[in-house]
Each structure stands twice: as C-alpha cells, then as structure tokens.
Amino acid sequence: MLEDYPELLTRRQAQEILHMGKNRILDHTQSGRLRALVLDGRYLIKKEDIVDFINRLPYR
C-alpha cells in the first residue's frame, strides 16, 4: 500500500494516504495521536507512524 512513498512523508503525503484535510492532520499531530517531526516549520511524518496511527483507529 505504501511502497511508493518514502520513509519520511510530508504533511501533504500524509493527507493523501489518510484521506484527511490539512486541519485534521494538524489536529492529530498536535494532540500526539499522530507522531510528527517539525523541521523549519514543516511537518514530517515517518511512514511507520502512519501505519501505527491506522492500526490504532477504531473499527465500527
């Protein structure tokens, strides 16, 4: 699923993978639900943290 993405993703790539908007991604990163590095004001997210976030989502 994520083979075509680099190990370190931009916020926009995370939005694409998770089908979420900018504000929702920022909300998840700022609350700590989605781990992210902030480098020069840019959010960078490890691919493994995206997978971990997906695995913790509740199924309904």
All heavy atoms as a GROMACS GRO file, in nm:
protein
  507
    1MET      N    1   0.081  -0.119   0.000
    1MET     CA    2   0.000   0.000   0.000
    1MET      C    3   0.086   0.126   0.000
    1MET      O    4   0.060   0.219  -0.074
    1MET     CB    5  -0.093  -0.001   0.121
    1MET     CG    6  -0.172   0.124   0.141
    1MET     SD    7  -0.279   0.107   0.285
    1MET     CE    8  -0.283   0.275   0.336
    2LEU      N    9   0.188   0.129   0.081
    2LEU     CA   10   0.271   0.249   0.094
    2LEU      C   11   0.408   0.233   0.030
    2LEU      O   12   0.496   0.314   0.055
    2LEU     CB   13   0.286   0.286   0.242
    2LEU     CG   14   0.158   0.312   0.319
    2LEU    CD1   15   0.189   0.339   0.465
    2LEU    CD2   16   0.081   0.427   0.260
    3GLU      N   17   0.425   0.132  -0.053
    3GLU     CA   18   0.556   0.104  -0.112
    3GLU      C   19   0.608   0.219  -0.197
    3GLU      O   20   0.729   0.238  -0.210
    3GLU     CB   21   0.551  -0.022  -0.198
    3GLU     CG   22   0.511  -0.148  -0.127
    3GLU     CD   23   0.360  -0.164  -0.119
    3GLU    OE1   24   0.286  -0.105  -0.199
    3GLU    OE2   25   0.316  -0.237  -0.029
    4ASP      N   26   0.519   0.295  -0.258
    4ASP     CA   27   0.561   0.402  -0.348
    4ASP      C   28   0.597   0.531  -0.275
    4ASP      O   29   0.638   0.628  -0.338
    4ASP     CB   30   0.449   0.432  -0.448
    4ASP     CG   31   0.421   0.314  -0.540
    4ASP    OD1   32   0.513   0.233  -0.562
    4ASP    OD2   33   0.307   0.303  -0.588
    5TYR      N   34   0.585   0.533  -0.144
    5TYR     CA   35   0.615   0.652  -0.065
    5TYR      C   36   0.750   0.638   0.003
    5TYR      O   37   0.791   0.528   0.040
    5TYR     CB   38   0.507   0.674   0.042
    5TYR     CG   39   0.374   0.717  -0.014
    5TYR    CD1   40   0.274   0.624  -0.040
    5TYR    CD2   41   0.348   0.851  -0.042
    5TYR    CE1   42   0.152   0.663  -0.092
    5TYR    CE2   43   0.226   0.890  -0.093
    5TYR     CZ   44   0.128   0.796  -0.118
    5TYR     OH   45   0.007   0.836  -0.168
    6PRO      N   46   0.819   0.752   0.026
    6PRO     CA   47   0.946   0.746   0.100
    6PRO      C   48   0.922   0.717   0.247
    6PRO      O   49   0.808   0.722   0.295
    6PRO     CB   50   1.003   0.887   0.080
    6PRO     CG   51   0.884   0.974   0.056
    6PRO     CD   52   0.784   0.887  -0.016
    7GLU      N   53   1.028   0.689   0.321
    7GLU     CA   54   1.016   0.658   0.463
    7GLU      C   55   0.974   0.779   0.547
    7GLU      O   56   0.912   0.764   0.651
    7GLU     CB   57   1.148   0.601   0.517
    7GLU     CG   58   1.181   0.463   0.464
    7GLU     CD   59   1.073   0.361   0.495
    7GLU    OE1   60   1.029   0.354   0.612
    7GLU    OE2   61   1.034   0.288   0.404
    8LEU      N   62   1.006   0.897   0.501
    8LEU     CA   63   0.971   1.020   0.570
    8LEU      C   64   0.876   1.098   0.480
    8LEU      O   65   0.912   1.138   0.369
    8LEU     CB   66   1.097   1.102   0.599
    8LEU     CG   67   1.087   1.210   0.705
    8LEU    CD1   68   1.039   1.153   0.839
    8LEU    CD2   69   1.222   1.277   0.724
    9LEU      N   70   0.753   1.118   0.528
    9LEU     CA   71   0.648   1.177   0.447
    9LEU      C   72   0.622   1.323   0.483
    9LEU      O   73   0.637   1.362   0.599
    9LEU     CB   74   0.517   1.099   0.469
    9LEU     CG   75   0.524   0.949   0.445
    9LEU    CD1   76   0.402   0.881   0.504
    9LEU    CD2   77   0.534   0.920   0.298
   10THR      N   78   0.579   1.400   0.385
   10THR     CA   79   0.536   1.536   0.412
   10THR      C   80   0.392   1.531   0.464
   10THR      O   81   0.324   1.430   0.455
   10THR     CB   82   0.539   1.621   0.284
   10THR    OG1   83   0.443   1.570   0.191
   10THR    CG2   84   0.678   1.624   0.222
   11ARG      N   85   0.348   1.645   0.518
   11ARG     CA   86   0.209   1.654   0.564
   11ARG      C   87   0.113   1.626   0.449
   11ARG      O   88   0.014   1.556   0.465
   11ARG     CB   89   0.182   1.792   0.624
   11ARG     CG   90   0.037   1.810   0.666
   11ARG     CD   91   0.003   1.954   0.697
   11ARG     NE   92   0.059   2.053   0.609
   11ARG     CZ   93   0.004   2.089   0.491
   11ARG    NH1   94  -0.105   2.031   0.447
   11ARG    NH2   95   0.060   2.183   0.418
   12ARG      N   96   0.143   1.677   0.333
   12ARG     CA   97   0.054   1.656   0.217
   12ARG      C   98   0.047   1.509   0.178
   12ARG      O   99  -0.059   1.459   0.140
   12ARG     CB  100   0.100   1.740   0.099
   12ARG     CG  101   0.070   1.885   0.120
   12ARG     CD  102   0.114   1.967   0.001
   12ARG     NE  103   0.110   2.106   0.037
   12ARG     CZ  104   0.058   2.200  -0.040
   12ARG    NH1  105   0.008   2.169  -0.155
   12ARG    NH2  106   0.060   2.326   0.000
   13GLN      N  107   0.158   1.439   0.184
   13GLN     CA  108   0.156   1.296   0.155
   13GLN      C  109   0.073   1.221   0.259
   13GLN      O  110  -0.001   1.129   0.225
   13GLN     CB  111   0.298   1.240   0.149
   13GLN     CG  112   0.374   1.287   0.028
   13GLN     CD  113   0.522   1.253   0.035
   13GLN    OE1  114   0.585   1.264   0.141
   13GLN    NE2  115   0.577   1.210  -0.078
   14ALA      N  116   0.085   1.262   0.386
   14ALA     CA  117   0.005   1.200   0.492
   14ALA      C  118  -0.143   1.227   0.466
   14ALA      O  119  -0.227   1.138   0.484
   14ALA     CB  120   0.046   1.254   0.629
   15GLN      N  121  -0.177   1.348   0.423
   15GLN     CA  122  -0.315   1.380   0.389
   15GLN      C  123  -0.367   1.287   0.280
   15GLN      O  124  -0.480   1.238   0.287
   15GLN     CB  125  -0.325   1.524   0.338
   15GLN     CG  126  -0.312   1.630   0.444
   15GLN     CD  127  -0.315   1.768   0.383
   15GLN    OE1  128  -0.226   1.846   0.411
   15GLN    NE2  129  -0.413   1.802   0.303
   16GLU      N  130  -0.286   1.265   0.179
   16GLU     CA  131  -0.323   1.179   0.067
   16GLU      C  132  -0.346   1.036   0.113
   16GLU      O  133  -0.446   0.973   0.076
   16GLU     CB  134  -0.210   1.185  -0.036
   16GLU     CG  135  -0.235   1.109  -0.163
   16GLU     CD  136  -0.118   1.125  -0.259
   16GLU    OE1  137  -0.084   1.239  -0.296
   16GLU    OE2  138  -0.059   1.021  -0.294
   17ILE      N  139  -0.257   0.985   0.196
   17ILE     CA  140  -0.268   0.847   0.242
   17ILE      C  141  -0.390   0.829   0.332
   17ILE      O  142  -0.464   0.732   0.319
   17ILE     CB  143  -0.139   0.806   0.318
   17ILE    CG1  144  -0.022   0.798   0.221
   17ILE    CG2  145  -0.159   0.673   0.392
   17ILE    CD1  146   0.114   0.792   0.288
   18LEU      N  147  -0.409   0.922   0.424
   18LEU     CA  148  -0.516   0.910   0.524
   18LEU      C  149  -0.650   0.969   0.478
   18LEU      O  150  -0.749   0.956   0.550
   18LEU     CB  151  -0.472   0.977   0.654
   18LEU     CG  152  -0.351   0.912   0.722
   18LEU    CD1  153  -0.304   0.998   0.838
   18LEU    CD2  154  -0.386   0.772   0.768
   19HIS      N  155  -0.651   1.033   0.362
   19HIS     CA  156  -0.773   1.097   0.311
   19HIS      C  157  -0.829   1.196   0.412
   19HIS      O  158  -0.947   1.193   0.446
   19HIS     CB  159  -0.878   0.992   0.273
   19HIS     CG  160  -0.830   0.897   0.169
   19HIS    ND1  161  -0.826   0.929   0.036
   19HIS    CD2  162  -0.782   0.771   0.180
   19HIS    CE1  163  -0.778   0.826  -0.031
   19HIS    NE2  164  -0.750   0.729   0.054
   20MET      N  165  -0.741   1.281   0.460
   20MET     CA  166  -0.778   1.384   0.557
   20MET      C  167  -0.730   1.519   0.508
   20MET      O  168  -0.632   1.527   0.434
   20MET     CB  169  -0.713   1.356   0.694
   20MET     CG  170  -0.761   1.235   0.764
   20MET     SD  171  -0.676   1.221   0.922
   20MET     CE  172  -0.746   1.068   0.981
   21GLY      N  173  -0.795   1.623   0.553
   21GLY     CA  174  -0.753   1.758   0.521
   21GLY      C  175  -0.640   1.805   0.609
   21GLY      O  176  -0.603   1.741   0.709
   22LYS      N  177  -0.586   1.922   0.576
   22LYS     CA  178  -0.473   1.979   0.647
   22LYS      C  179  -0.504   1.998   0.796
   22LYS      O  180  -0.425   1.960   0.881
   22LYS     CB  181  -0.437   2.114   0.584
   22LYS     CG  182  -0.332   2.191   0.658
   22LYS     CD  183  -0.309   2.327   0.595
   22LYS     CE  184  -0.210   2.408   0.676
   22LYS     NZ  185  -0.191   2.541   0.618
   23ASN      N  186  -0.618   2.058   0.826
   23ASN     CA  187  -0.650   2.087   0.966
   23ASN      C  188  -0.666   1.960   1.048
   23ASN      O  189  -0.626   1.956   1.165
   23ASN     CB  190  -0.777   2.172   0.975
   23ASN     CG  191  -0.754   2.313   0.924
   23ASN    OD1  192  -0.641   2.361   0.921
   23ASN    ND2  193  -0.860   2.378   0.883
   24ARG      N  194  -0.720   1.858   0.990
   24ARG     CA  195  -0.738   1.732   1.064
   24ARG      C  196  -0.603   1.666   1.092
   24ARG      O  197  -0.580   1.614   1.202
   24ARG     CB  198  -0.829   1.639   0.986
   24ARG     CG  199  -0.879   1.525   1.068
   24ARG     CD  200  -1.017   1.485   1.027
   24ARG     NE  201  -1.062   1.377   1.111
   24ARG     CZ  202  -1.137   1.278   1.069
   24ARG    NH1  203  -1.178   1.274   0.945
   24ARG    NH2  204  -1.174   1.183   1.151
   25ILE      N  205  -0.514   1.667   0.994
   25ILE     CA  206  -0.379   1.612   1.014
   25ILE      C  207  -0.309   1.692   1.124
   25ILE      O  208  -0.248   1.634   1.214
   25ILE     CB  209  -0.297   1.616   0.884
   25ILE    CG1  210  -0.354   1.519   0.779
   25ILE    CG2  211  -0.149   1.587   0.910
   25ILE    CD1  212  -0.334   1.372   0.810
   26LEU      N  213  -0.316   1.824   1.117
   26LEU     CA  214  -0.251   1.907   1.218
   26LEU      C  215  -0.310   1.882   1.357
   26LEU      O  216  -0.238   1.879   1.456
   26LEU     CB  217  -0.261   2.054   1.180
   26LEU     CG  218  -0.182   2.096   1.056
   26LEU    CD1  219  -0.206   2.242   1.024
   26LEU    CD2  220  -0.034   2.067   1.073
   27ASP      N  221  -0.441   1.863   1.363
   27ASP     CA  222  -0.505   1.832   1.491
   27ASP      C  223  -0.450   1.701   1.549
   27ASP      O  224  -0.418   1.693   1.667
   27ASP     CB  225  -0.657   1.823   1.474
   27ASP     CG  226  -0.728   1.788   1.603
   27ASP    OD1  227  -0.704   1.858   1.704
   27ASP    OD2  228  -0.808   1.693   1.604
   28HIS      N  229  -0.438   1.600   1.465
   28HIS     CA  230  -0.386   1.470   1.511
   28HIS      C  231  -0.239   1.480   1.552
   28HIS      O  232  -0.198   1.417   1.650
   28HIS     CB  233  -0.403   1.363   1.403
   28HIS     CG  234  -0.544   1.316   1.387
   28HIS    ND1  235  -0.618   1.262   1.489
   28HIS    CD2  236  -0.625   1.316   1.279
   28HIS    CE1  237  -0.738   1.229   1.445
   28HIS    NE2  238  -0.745   1.263   1.317
   29THR      N  239  -0.160   1.560   1.481
   29THR     CA  240  -0.018   1.571   1.518
   29THR      C  241  -0.002   1.654   1.644
   29THR      O  242   0.077   1.619   1.732
   29THR     CB  243   0.065   1.632   1.403
   29THR    OG1  244   0.011   1.758   1.365
   29THR    CG2  245   0.069   1.539   1.283
   30GLN      N  246  -0.076   1.763   1.656
   30GLN     CA  247  -0.064   1.849   1.773
   30GLN      C  248  -0.116   1.783   1.900
   30GLN      O  249  -0.068   1.811   2.010
   30GLN     CB  250  -0.132   1.982   1.748
   30GLN     CG  251  -0.057   2.064   1.644
   30GLN     CD  252  -0.132   2.186   1.595
   30GLN    OE1  253  -0.247   2.206   1.629
   30GLN    NE2  254  -0.067   2.267   1.514
   31SER      N  255  -0.212   1.691   1.886
   31SER     CA  256  -0.263   1.620   2.003
   31SER      C  257  -0.177   1.500   2.040
   31SER      O  258  -0.196   1.440   2.145
   31SER     CB  259  -0.406   1.572   1.975
   31SER     OG  260  -0.404   1.468   1.879
   32GLY      N  261  -0.085   1.463   1.950
   32GLY     CA  262   0.003   1.349   1.977
   32GLY      C  263  -0.051   1.216   1.926
   32GLY      O  264   0.014   1.113   1.943
   33ARG      N  265  -0.168   1.216   1.867
   33ARG     CA  266  -0.223   1.091   1.814
   33ARG      C  267  -0.146   1.043   1.692
   33ARG      O  268  -0.140   0.924   1.665
   33ARG     CB  269  -0.371   1.108   1.779
   33ARG     CG  270  -0.459   1.124   1.902
   33ARG     CD  271  -0.606   1.130   1.865
   33ARG     NE  272  -0.640   1.243   1.782
   33ARG     CZ  273  -0.685   1.361   1.826
   33ARG    NH1  274  -0.703   1.380   1.956
   33ARG    NH2  275  -0.715   1.458   1.743
   34LEU      N  276  -0.088   1.136   1.619
   34LEU     CA  277  -0.004   1.105   1.503
   34LEU      C  278   0.130   1.174   1.525
   34LEU      O  279   0.138   1.297   1.533
   34LEU     CB  280  -0.070   1.156   1.373
   34LEU     CG  281   0.010   1.138   1.244
   34LEU    CD1  282   0.040   0.990   1.219
   34LEU    CD2  283  -0.066   1.198   1.127
   35ARG      N  284   0.234   1.094   1.539
   35ARG     CA  285   0.366   1.149   1.567
   35ARG      C  286   0.420   1.220   1.443
   35ARG      O  287   0.400   1.173   1.331
   35ARG     CB  288   0.462   1.038   1.607
   35ARG     CG  289   0.425   0.977   1.741
   35ARG     CD  290   0.524   0.873   1.782
   35ARG     NE  291   0.658   0.934   1.785
   35ARG     CZ  292   0.769   0.868   1.806
   35ARG    NH1  293   0.765   0.739   1.825
   35ARG    NH2  294   0.884   0.929   1.806
   36ALA      N  295   0.488   1.332   1.465
   36ALA     CA  296   0.546   1.408   1.355
   36ALA      C  297   0.668   1.484   1.402
   36ALA      O  298   0.677   1.523   1.519
   36ALA     CB  299   0.443   1.504   1.297
   37LEU      N  300   0.761   1.505   1.312
   37LEU     CA  301   0.876   1.591   1.335
   37LEU      C  302   0.842   1.726   1.276
   37LEU      O  303   0.776   1.734   1.172
   37LEU     CB  304   0.998   1.536   1.262
   37LEU     CG  305   1.040   1.392   1.289
   37LEU    CD1  306   1.139   1.348   1.184
   37LEU    CD2  307   1.100   1.382   1.426
   38VAL      N  308   0.884   1.832   1.340
   38VAL     CA  309   0.866   1.965   1.282
   38VAL      C  310   1.004   2.020   1.254
   38VAL      O  311   1.086   2.037   1.345
   38VAL     CB  312   0.787   2.058   1.377
   38VAL    CG1  313   0.768   2.194   1.311
   38VAL    CG2  314   0.654   1.997   1.415
   39LEU      N  315   1.033   2.042   1.127
   39LEU     CA  316   1.164   2.088   1.085
   39LEU      C  317   1.145   2.214   1.001
   39LEU      O  318   1.081   2.206   0.894
   39LEU     CB  319   1.235   1.979   1.005
   39LEU     CG  320   1.377   2.006   0.959
   39LEU    CD1  321   1.468   2.026   1.080
   39LEU    CD2  322   1.427   1.892   0.874
   40ASP      N  323   1.194   2.324   1.050
   40ASP     CA  324   1.177   2.454   0.981
   40ASP      C  325   1.030   2.483   0.950
   40ASP      O  326   0.996   2.531   0.842
   40ASP     CB  327   1.259   2.458   0.851
   40ASP     CG  328   1.410   2.458   0.878
   40ASP    OD1  329   1.450   2.511   0.983
   40ASP    OD2  330   1.485   2.406   0.794
   41GLY      N  331   0.943   2.448   1.044
   41GLY     CA  332   0.800   2.474   1.027
   41GLY      C  333   0.726   2.376   0.940
   41GLY      O  334   0.607   2.390   0.917
   42ARG      N  335   0.796   2.274   0.892
   42ARG     CA  336   0.733   2.172   0.807
   42ARG      C  337   0.714   2.044   0.887
   42ARG      O  338   0.804   2.001   0.960
   42ARG     CB  339   0.821   2.141   0.686
   42ARG     CG  340   0.838   2.258   0.593
   42ARG     CD  341   0.922   2.223   0.474
   42ARG     NE  342   0.858   2.116   0.400
   42ARG     CZ  343   0.922   2.032   0.321
   42ARG    NH1  344   1.051   2.043   0.304
   42ARG    NH2  345   0.858   1.938   0.257
   43TYR      N  346   0.595   1.986   0.873
   43TYR     CA  347   0.566   1.860   0.941
   43TYR      C  348   0.615   1.744   0.855
   43TYR      O  349   0.583   1.736   0.736
   43TYR     CB  350   0.415   1.845   0.964
   43TYR     CG  351   0.365   1.930   1.078
   43TYR    CD1  352   0.340   2.065   1.061
   43TYR    CD2  353   0.343   1.874   1.203
   43TYR    CE1  354   0.294   2.144   1.167
   43TYR    CE2  355   0.298   1.951   1.309
   43TYR     CZ  356   0.274   2.086   1.290
   43TYR     OH  357   0.229   2.161   1.394
   44LEU      N  358   0.694   1.656   0.916
   44LEU     CA  359   0.743   1.536   0.850
   44LEU      C  360   0.701   1.417   0.936
   44LEU      O  361   0.717   1.418   1.058
   44LEU     CB  362   0.894   1.541   0.835
   44LEU     CG  363   0.947   1.658   0.752
   44LEU    CD1  364   1.098   1.664   0.760
   44LEU    CD2  365   0.901   1.646   0.608
   45ILE      N  366   0.648   1.315   0.871
   45ILE     CA  367   0.590   1.202   0.943
   45ILE      C  368   0.652   1.073   0.890
   45ILE      O  369   0.655   1.050   0.768
   45ILE     CB  370   0.437   1.201   0.924
   45ILE    CG1  371   0.379   1.334   0.972
   45ILE    CG2  372   0.374   1.082   0.996
   45ILE    CD1  373   0.239   1.362   0.922
   46LYS      N  374   0.700   0.990   0.982
   46LYS     CA  375   0.756   0.861   0.941
   46LYS      C  376   0.644   0.770   0.891
   46LYS      O  377   0.534   0.768   0.947
   46LYS     CB  378   0.824   0.792   1.060
   46LYS     CG  379   0.950   0.859   1.106
   46LYS     CD  380   1.009   0.781   1.222
   46LYS     CE  381   1.132   0.847   1.276
   46LYS     NZ  382   1.185   0.770   1.390
   47LYS      N  383   0.676   0.695   0.788
   47LYS     CA  384   0.577   0.603   0.730
   47LYS      C  385   0.530   0.504   0.836
   47LYS      O  386   0.412   0.472   0.844
   47LYS     CB  387   0.637   0.532   0.609
   47LYS     CG  388   0.536   0.451   0.534
   47LYS     CD  389   0.578   0.402   0.396
   47LYS     CE  390   0.718   0.370   0.371
   47LYS     NZ  391   0.742   0.312   0.237
   48GLU      N  392   0.620   0.459   0.922
   48GLU     CA  393   0.582   0.364   1.026
   48GLU      C  394   0.482   0.425   1.125
   48GLU      O  395   0.397   0.355   1.180
   48GLU     CB  396   0.704   0.309   1.099
   48GLU     CG  397   0.780   0.414   1.178
   48GLU     CD  398   0.912   0.365   1.232
   48GLU    OE1  399   0.997   0.326   1.151
   48GLU    OE2  400   0.927   0.364   1.356
   49ASP      N  401   0.490   0.558   1.146
   49ASP     CA  402   0.395   0.624   1.235
   49ASP      C  403   0.257   0.636   1.170
   49ASP      O  404   0.155   0.633   1.240
   49ASP     CB  405   0.446   0.762   1.277
   49ASP     CG  406   0.566   0.752   1.371
   49ASP    OD1  407   0.570   0.655   1.450
   49ASP    OD2  408   0.653   0.839   1.366
   50ILE      N  409   0.253   0.647   1.038
   50ILE     CA  410   0.125   0.645   0.966
   50ILE      C  411   0.059   0.508   0.984
   50ILE      O  412  -0.060   0.498   1.016
   50ILE     CB  413   0.144   0.674   0.816
   50ILE    CG1  414   0.192   0.817   0.793
   50ILE    CG2  415   0.018   0.645   0.737
   50ILE    CD1  416   0.087   0.923   0.799
   51VAL      N  417   0.138   0.403   0.967
   51VAL     CA  418   0.085   0.266   0.982
   51VAL      C  419   0.036   0.244   1.125
   51VAL      O  420  -0.072   0.189   1.147
   51VAL     CB  421   0.192   0.162   0.943
   51VAL    CG1  422   0.148   0.021   0.975
   51VAL    CG2  423   0.226   0.175   0.795
   52ASP      N  424   0.114   0.290   1.223
   52ASP     CA  425   0.074   0.277   1.364
   52ASP      C  426  -0.056   0.352   1.390
   52ASP      O  427  -0.145   0.302   1.458
   52ASP     CB  428   0.186   0.328   1.454
   52ASP     CG  429   0.156   0.307   1.600
   52ASP    OD1  430   0.122   0.194   1.639
   52ASP    OD2  431   0.167   0.405   1.677
   53PHE      N  432  -0.068   0.473   1.336
   53PHE     CA  433  -0.190   0.553   1.351
   53PHE      C  434  -0.310   0.478   1.293
   53PHE      O  435  -0.415   0.470   1.356
   53PHE     CB  436  -0.171   0.688   1.281
   53PHE     CG  437  -0.292   0.776   1.284
   53PHE    CD1  438  -0.324   0.849   1.398
   53PHE    CD2  439  -0.375   0.787   1.173
   53PHE    CE1  440  -0.436   0.932   1.401
   53PHE    CE2  441  -0.486   0.868   1.175
   53PHE     CZ  442  -0.517   0.940   1.289
   54ILE      N  443  -0.295   0.423   1.175
   54ILE     CA  444  -0.403   0.348   1.111
   54ILE      C  445  -0.443   0.228   1.196
   54ILE      O  446  -0.561   0.201   1.216
   54ILE     CB  447  -0.363   0.303   0.969
   54ILE    CG1  448  -0.350   0.425   0.877
   54ILE    CG2  449  -0.463   0.203   0.912
   54ILE    CD1  450  -0.286   0.396   0.743
   55ASN      N  451  -0.345   0.157   1.249
   55ASN     CA  452  -0.374   0.039   1.331
   55ASN      C  453  -0.445   0.072   1.461
   55ASN      O  454  -0.515  -0.013   1.517
   55ASN     CB  455  -0.245  -0.037   1.361
   55ASN     CG  456  -0.192  -0.108   1.240
   55ASN    OD1  457  -0.267  -0.144   1.149
   55ASN    ND2  458  -0.062  -0.127   1.235
   56ARG      N  459  -0.430   0.195   1.510
   56ARG     CA  460  -0.498   0.235   1.634
   56ARG      C  461  -0.637   0.293   1.612
   56ARG      O  462  -0.708   0.319   1.709
   56ARG     CB  463  -0.411   0.335   1.711
   56ARG     CG  464  -0.291   0.271   1.777
   56ARG     CD  465  -0.212   0.368   1.863
   56ARG     NE  466  -0.126   0.451   1.780
   56ARG     CZ  467  -0.138   0.582   1.763
   56ARG    NH1  468  -0.234   0.649   1.826
   56ARG    NH2  469  -0.057   0.651   1.685
   57LEU      N  470  -0.676   0.313   1.487
   57LEU     CA  471  -0.810   0.368   1.461
   57LEU      C  472  -0.917   0.268   1.501
   57LEU      O  473  -0.902   0.148   1.477
   57LEU     CB  474  -0.825   0.401   1.312
   57LEU     CG  475  -0.744   0.520   1.261
   57LEU    CD1  476  -0.758   0.530   1.109
   57LEU    CD2  477  -0.790   0.649   1.326
   58PRO      N  478  -1.024   0.316   1.562
   58PRO     CA  479  -1.133   0.224   1.600
   58PRO      C  480  -1.212   0.180   1.477
   58PRO      O  481  -1.235   0.259   1.384
   58PRO     CB  482  -1.220   0.309   1.692
   58PRO     CG  483  -1.194   0.450   1.652
   58PRO     CD  484  -1.052   0.452   1.603
   59TYR      N  485  -1.247   0.054   1.475
   59TYR     CA  486  -1.330   0.000   1.367
   59TYR      C  487  -1.473   0.002   1.412
   59TYR      O  488  -1.504  -0.032   1.526
   59TYR     CB  489  -1.288  -0.144   1.332
   59TYR     CG  490  -1.157  -0.150   1.258
   59TYR    CD1  491  -1.038  -0.173   1.327
   59TYR    CD2  492  -1.151  -0.130   1.123
   59TYR    CE1  493  -0.918  -0.178   1.262
   59TYR    CE2  494  -1.032  -0.133   1.055
   59TYR     CZ  495  -0.915  -0.158   1.124
   59TYR     OH  496  -0.795  -0.163   1.059
   60ARG      N  497  -1.561   0.041   1.326
   60ARG     CA  498  -1.704   0.045   1.359
   60ARG      C  499  -1.782  -0.039   1.263
   60ARG      O  500  -1.756  -0.056   1.153
   60ARG     CB  501  -1.758   0.187   1.356
   60ARG     CG  502  -1.688   0.272   1.458
   60ARG     CD  503  -1.742   0.411   1.455
   60ARG     NE  504  -1.658   0.492   1.542
   60ARG     CZ  505  -1.687   0.614   1.573
   60ARG    NH1  506  -1.792   0.671   1.528
   60ARG    NH2  507  -1.606   0.682   1.651
   0.00000   0.00000   0.00000
